[in-house]
Amino acid sequence: MGWRLRGEQYEEIEPTEQGWRWSEVLGLYLGIHNRQLRYFFPNGELVPTPEEAEKIERQRAERLAQKLRELGVDPDTL
């Protein structure tokens, strides 16, 4: 169970249908994803770990470089 302090009393944080609990301090949900405790944005999207974010950015850069090559531009000379 999750609890939050309201004044001098603790009250339970009700879970969502997915079992996530809202953190007012973080402005994020906390829940389990693939057997790990993870953060979720208010819209339900998973917050990437630093490793996941780095991988996403690397893939994005590779796609951009490929597009530049298709347009006849060598991204390594920019």
C-alpha positions as CSV (number, residue, x, y, z in Angstrom):
1,M,0.0,0.0,0.0
2,G,1.1,3.6,-0.6
3,W,0.4,6.3,1.9
4,R,0.6,10.1,1.9
5,L,0.6,12.6,4.7
6,R,-2.3,15.0,4.8
7,G,-1.8,17.5,7.6
8,E,-1.1,15.2,10.6
9,Q,-2.9,12.2,9.2
10,Y,-1.8,9.5,6.7
11,E,-4.2,8.4,4.1
12,E,-3.9,5.6,1.5
13,I,-3.0,6.4,-2.1
14,E,-5.6,4.6,-4.2
15,P,-4.1,2.6,-7.0
16,T,-5.2,3.0,-10.6
17,E,-6.7,0.1,-12.6
18,Q,-3.1,-0.9,-13.5
19,G,-2.1,-0.9,-9.9
20,W,-0.1,2.4,-10.2
21,R,0.0,5.0,-7.5
22,W,0.3,8.7,-8.1
23,S,3.2,10.7,-6.6
24,E,2.3,14.3,-6.0
25,V,5.9,15.1,-5.3
26,L,7.2,13.6,-8.6
27,G,4.2,14.4,-10.7
28,L,4.4,10.8,-11.9
29,Y,2.8,7.4,-11.4
30,L,4.8,4.6,-9.9
31,G,4.0,1.1,-11.0
32,I,5.4,-2.3,-12.1
33,H,6.5,-2.8,-15.6
34,N,8.3,-6.1,-16.6
35,R,8.7,-7.0,-12.9
36,Q,10.5,-3.7,-12.2
37,L,9.3,-0.5,-10.3
38,R,9.1,2.2,-13.0
39,Y,7.8,5.7,-13.4
40,F,5.0,6.6,-15.8
41,F,4.0,10.0,-17.1
42,P,0.5,11.3,-16.3
43,N,-0.7,10.2,-19.8
44,G,0.4,6.6,-18.9
45,E,3.5,6.6,-21.1
46,L,6.5,4.9,-19.6
47,V,9.4,7.2,-18.4
48,P,12.5,5.8,-20.1
49,T,15.5,4.9,-17.9
50,P,18.7,6.9,-18.7
51,E,19.9,3.8,-20.7
52,E,16.7,3.6,-22.7
53,A,16.7,7.3,-23.4
54,E,20.3,7.1,-24.7
55,K,19.4,4.2,-26.9
56,I,16.4,6.1,-28.3
57,E,18.6,9.1,-29.1
58,R,21.2,7.0,-30.7
59,Q,18.6,5.4,-33.0
60,R,17.1,8.8,-33.8
61,A,20.6,10.1,-34.8
62,E,21.2,7.0,-36.9
63,R,17.9,7.5,-38.7
64,L,18.7,11.2,-39.3
65,A,22.2,10.3,-40.7
66,Q,20.6,7.8,-43.0
67,K,18.1,10.3,-44.3
68,L,20.9,12.8,-45.0
69,R,22.8,10.1,-46.9
70,E,19.7,9.5,-49.0
71,L,19.6,13.2,-49.8
72,G,23.3,13.1,-50.9
73,V,24.7,14.7,-47.7
74,D,27.5,13.0,-45.8
75,P,26.6,13.6,-42.1
76,D,30.3,12.8,-41.1
77,T,31.4,16.0,-42.9
78,L,29.0,18.4,-41.2
